[in-house]
Amino acid sequence: MLGQRWFFYGASAMLVLMVLGYHSHGGIGEFSVNNRCDLRAAPCKAVAANGEIIELAILPLGIPQLKPLEITVNLMGFSADSVAVVFTGVDVDMGTIQYPLVSVDGLSFSGGASLSVCSKQKMRWRVTVVIESNGEVYAIPFEFDTVYRPEFHILEGT
C-alpha cells in the first residue's frame, strides 16, 4: 500500500513537471486553440496543421465553482495512452489541481473534477489537457473564466 502511494505521488509530480516544463517535439502535431471559443458555453477544439483535433467539454455549462464537473476529451486523428486535465489559476495562484481521465478506446476520455472558489469577481483559469501518446507527452492549454457567486458568502465579517 505504501509503495502504491509513493508511486502515485511520484507520477503526479512528474505530470505536473511535464505540464509546467512542456515543449512540443515530434509525434503529435502542434495545436492551435481557438481562443474565441467559450468553454462555459460549448466544447472547444484545438486543431493541428496535420488535421488532428482535440475537443474539450466541461459540464455543466457555465462551469460552476464548488460543484461536480464532468470533463470529456475527444481525440480525432490520433489516439492516446492516457489523458489528464490540470487546472491552474491564471491571475491568482489557486494551486495545481489535476484529474486523470479514463478511456476504453484511447479516443474518448472522461472523468470528474471540481474547481475551488476564488473571492475575485472574475477568475481566469487555465485547463491544460495533458496527453501521453507513444511515449511522448503533450500539453494543450485552454482558458476560461468563472464568476464569483454571492451565495458563497466568503467575504462576510471581514
C-alpha positions, 0 to 999 in steps of 0.5 A: 500500500505504501509503495502504491502511494509513493508511486502515485505521488511520484507520477503526479509530480512528474505530470505536473513537471511535464505540464509546467516544463512542456515543449512540443517535439515530434509525434503529435502535431502542434495545436492551435486553440481557438481562443474565441471559443467559450468553454462555459458555453460549448466544447472547444477544439484545438486543431493541428496543421496535420488535421488532428483535433482535440475537443474539450467539454466541461459540464455543466455549462457555465462551469460552476465553482464548488460543484461536480464537473464532468470533463470529456476529451475527444481525440480525432486523428490520433489516439492516446495512452492516457489523458489528464486535465490540470487546472491552474489559476491564471491571475491568482495562484489557486494551486495545481489541481489535476484529474486523470481521465479514463478511456476504453478506446484511447479516443474518448476520455472522461472523468470528474473534477471540481474547481475551488472558489476564488473571492475575485469577481472574475477568475481566469483559469487555465485547463491544460489537457495533458496527453501521453501518446507513444511515449511522448507527452503533450500539453494543450492549454485552454482558458476560461473564466468563472464568476464569483457567486454571492451565495458563497458568502466568503467575504462576510465579517471581514 
